[in-house]
């Protein structure tokens, strides 16, 4: 008998929801054949069969919430039929018989001192999962809560059914619709990804002192450069020359000049990051994901374009890995591909800045005292005013504008 368990899902991801099983109990399975789809708050992953045989039992049904390491099902080696209903009878009976014997020997956990400080790992897990460490029985010295205690509490919470009335932000009470309207409504459960998007964006609005500043950029020179070299670029690098490579390099130049935009708050400290991992927002059928292009200051425009193209393709196919969406220091989002003329993007926590690109639209502009038609784009920088002053935000956006209107600055590192 081989067990099917929830694999490690990545940093800070402790639970998942069963999306769907690809097999039914009694079906034959091959090694590495996808068995079940798991939805986390970041990505959707498939769990392969660890061995060949017959799927004898499905323990976690569709829609169930499971913790890392939780038992999903079992495979009986070989192709013979199984009797899943009879198998649990003996272990269940043995467990029931053993329970009274174990019951008389509970040990009351020792209460920790009221002013006992929590370990950093315990504080981090508590902040990430929302579990109050003071409610967790401690097994450490003087009853202190250890990392192991927190992980056990997280697993217990993850494997327990989630009450319908728990997350107020996810489940809103609404007045019932009139009968005629109700018959034409469709109620669909939010995916974990959509629930996480909703929670994180609302948390940002509740936490950060968010403000947006605007500017506009004349795209004439970038568009001319792209039109002139796009065929040669694609022939040499095997990727299309878009605008994201230029914008990413312009952002990196501006972040070097205004380091506060690349910083984040950690308690009472500011963390200034001397590396440039740029998140690129990608819209998919299941929601918005933000893969991260790392060390953009060391990458060429061609490297960045190839990375973004690869991430975009795999994001739409649901093939992104969790570590590819972590560690970003700044985010760029392009609503222009959908026709947006102007917007105020919401921060991607814990980052302090996000740049919104928009639709390129020809408008009459005064150039050298004369009116000319120019391809213009509005830029929007949303930023956390707790970290970034208005002067820094405006200067950052001006730096981006200067680099895009004179793209030679990107080559010359000006």
Secondary structure in CASP SS format (residue, H / E / C, confidence):
PFRMAT SS
TARGET T0000
AUTHOR 0000-0000-0000
METHOD secondary structure of the structure
MODEL  1
X C 1.00
X E 1.00
X E 1.00
X E 1.00
X E 1.00
X C 1.00
X C 1.00
X C 1.00
X C 1.00
X C 1.00
X C 1.00
X C 1.00
X C 1.00
X C 1.00
X E 1.00
X E 1.00
X E 1.00
X E 1.00
X E 1.00
X E 1.00
X E 1.00
X C 1.00
X C 1.00
X C 1.00
X C 1.00
X C 1.00
X C 1.00
X E 1.00
X E 1.00
X C 1.00
X C 1.00
X C 1.00
X C 1.00
X E 1.00
X E 1.00
X E 1.00
X E 1.00
X E 1.00
X E 1.00
X C 1.00
X C 1.00
X C 1.00
X C 1.00
X E 1.00
X E 1.00
X E 1.00
X E 1.00
X E 1.00
X C 1.00
X C 1.00
X C 1.00
X C 1.00
X E 1.00
X E 1.00
X E 1.00
X E 1.00
X E 1.00
X E 1.00
X C 1.00
X C 1.00
X C 1.00
X C 1.00
X C 1.00
X C 1.00
X E 1.00
X E 1.00
X E 1.00
X C 1.00
X C 1.00
X C 1.00
X E 1.00
X E 1.00
X E 1.00
X E 1.00
X E 1.00
X E 1.00
X E 1.00
X C 1.00
X C 1.00
X C 1.00
X C 1.00
X C 1.00
X C 1.00
X H 1.00
X H 1.00
X H 1.00
X H 1.00
X H 1.00
X H 1.00
X H 1.00
X H 1.00
X H 1.00
X H 1.00
X H 1.00
X H 1.00
X H 1.00
X H 1.00
X H 1.00
X H 1.00
X H 1.00
X H 1.00
X H 1.00
X H 1.00
X C 1.00
X C 1.00
X C 1.00
X C 1.00
X C 1.00
X C 1.00
X C 1.00
X C 1.00
X C 1.00
X C 1.00
X C 1.00
X C 1.00
X C 1.00
X C 1.00
X C 1.00
X C 1.00
X H 1.00
X H 1.00
X H 1.00
X H 1.00
X H 1.00
X H 1.00
X H 1.00
X H 1.00
X H 1.00
X H 1.00
X C 1.00
X C 1.00
X C 1.00
X H 1.00
X H 1.00
X H 1.00
X C 1.00
X C 1.00
X C 1.00
X C 1.00
X C 1.00
X H 1.00
X H 1.00
X H 1.00
X C 1.00
X C 1.00
X C 1.00
X H 1.00
X H 1.00
X H 1.00
X H 1.00
X H 1.00
X H 1.00
X H 1.00
X H 1.00
X H 1.00
X H 1.00
X H 1.00
X H 1.00
X H 1.00
X C 1.00
X C 1.00
X C 1.00
X C 1.00
X C 1.00
X C 1.00
X C 1.00
X C 1.00
X C 1.00
X C 1.00
X C 1.00
X C 1.00
X C 1.00
X C 1.00
X C 1.00
X C 1.00
X C 1.00
X C 1.00
X C 1.00
X H 1.00
X H 1.00
X H 1.00
X H 1.00
X C 1.00
X C 1.00
X C 1.00
X C 1.00
X C 1.00
X C 1.00
X C 1.00
X C 1.00
X C 1.00
X H 1.00
X H 1.00
X H 1.00
X H 1.00
X H 1.00
X H 1.00
X H 1.00
X H 1.00
X H 1.00
X H 1.00
X H 1.00
X H 1.00
X H 1.00
X H 1.00
X H 1.00
X H 1.00
X C 1.00
X C 1.00
X E 1.00
X E 1.00
X E 1.00
X E 1.00
X E 1.00
X E 1.00
X E 1.00
X E 1.00
X E 1.00
X C 1.00
X H 1.00
X H 1.00
X H 1.00
X H 1.00
X H 1.00
X H 1.00
X H 1.00
X H 1.00
X H 1.00
X H 1.00
X H 1.00
X H 1.00
X H 1.00
X H 1.00
X H 1.00
X H 1.00
X H 1.00
X H 1.00
X C 1.00
X C 1.00
X C 1.00
X C 1.00
X C 1.00
X C 1.00
X H 1.00
X H 1.00
X H 1.00
X H 1.00
X H 1.00
X H 1.00
X H 1.00
X H 1.00
X H 1.00
X H 1.00
X H 1.00
X H 1.00
X H 1.00
X H 1.00
X C 1.00
X H 1.00
X H 1.00
X H 1.00
X H 1.00
X E 1.00
X E 1.00
X E 1.00
X E 1.00
X C 1.00
X C 1.00
X E 1.00
X E 1.00
X E 1.00
X E 1.00
X C 1.00
X C 1.00
X C 1.00
X C 1.00
X C 1.00
X E 1.00
X E 1.00
X E 1.00
X E 1.00
X E 1.00
X E 1.00
X E 1.00
X C 1.00
X C 1.00
X E 1.00
X E 1.00
X E 1.00
X E 1.00
X E 1.00
X E 1.00
X E 1.00
X C 1.00
X C 1.00
X H 1.00
X H 1.00
X H 1.00
X C 1.00
X C 1.00
X H 1.00
X H 1.00
X H 1.00
X H 1.00
X H 1.00
X H 1.00
X H 1.00
X H 1.00
X H 1.00
X H 1.00
X H 1.00
X H 1.00
X H 1.00
X H 1.00
X H 1.00
X H 1.00
X C 1.00
X C 1.00
X C 1.00
X C 1.00
X C 1.00
X H 1.00
X H 1.00
X H 1.00
X H 1.00
X C 1.00
X C 1.00
X C 1.00
X C 1.00
X E 1.00
X E 1.00
X E 1.00
X E 1.00
X E 1.00
X H 1.00
X H 1.00
X H 1.00
X H 1.00
X C 1.00
X C 1.00
X C 1.00
X C 1.00
X C 1.00
X C 1.00
X C 1.00
X C 1.00
X C 1.00
X C 1.00
X C 1.00
X C 1.00
X C 1.00
X C 1.00
X E 1.00
X E 1.00
X E 1.00
X E 1.00
X E 1.00
X C 1.00
X C 1.00
X C 1.00
X E 1.00
X E 1.00
X E 1.00
X E 1.00
X E 1.00
X E 1.00
X E 1.00
X C 1.00
X C 1.00
X E 1.00
X E 1.00
X E 1.00
X E 1.00
X E 1.00
X E 1.00
X E 1.00
X E 1.00
X E 1.00
X E 1.00
X E 1.00
X E 1.00
X E 1.00
X E 1.00
X E 1.00
X C 1.00
X C 1.00
X C 1.00
X C 1.00
X C 1.00
X H 1.00
X H 1.00
X H 1.00
X H 1.00
X H 1.00
X H 1.00
X H 1.00
X H 1.00
X H 1.00
X H 1.00
X H 1.00
X H 1.00
X H 1.00
X H 1.00
X H 1.00
X H 1.00
X C 1.00
X C 1.00
X H 1.00
X H 1.00
X H 1.00
X H 1.00
X H 1.00
X C 1.00
X C 1.00
END
